Amino acid sequence: MRTFSTVEGLPIISLSNGNEYGHVQDLLYQDGSVIGFLITPKGWFTKHQFLPVTSIEAIGTDGVMISDSHVLKPITDNEKKAFPLKTGKRRLHGTAILTAEGEKLGLLEDVYFQEEMGTIIGYEVTEGLVADLVEGRSVVKSNAKLTIAGGRAILTE
């Protein structure tokens, strides 16, 4: 189990040759799970790439290991439909999370996921800086799907 905050910024490293191909910039969420990572490639004038979660060999504390650079893909229309966690207009970070019963749990801060399959198993929520300092952030463990609409995220079965 991992949080995205522990993966953000890690280098992408090839097992076949040891080369570094960029860094993890964001997580892409679609239909209840992590589909992969948005990668900022090394070098000037390069476009972002997509790393499917199924192509990751391992995630360590110091790098994300891939078999070779061929697993890094250009961003397609499918990935453009996914929700990024931290970047862009459609980002999930800071989105209000409500239960199906209409209770606000807080604002989405981070996600917990199983790295092998990308299954989201929990959400870290905040109620603001003061509440974080006094009470700490809360973790909502849930297998429920996160439905996103109208600037809100609703945990549904």
Buried (B, 14 or more C-beta within 10 A) or exposed (E): EBBBBEBBEBBBBBEEEEEEBBBBBBBBBBEBBBBBBBBBBEEEEEEBBBBBBEBBEEBEEEBBBBEBBEBBBEBEEEBEEBBBBBEEEBBBBEBBBBBEEEEEBBBBBBBBBBBEEBBBBBBBBBBEEEEBEEEEBBBBEBEBBBEBEEEEBBBEE
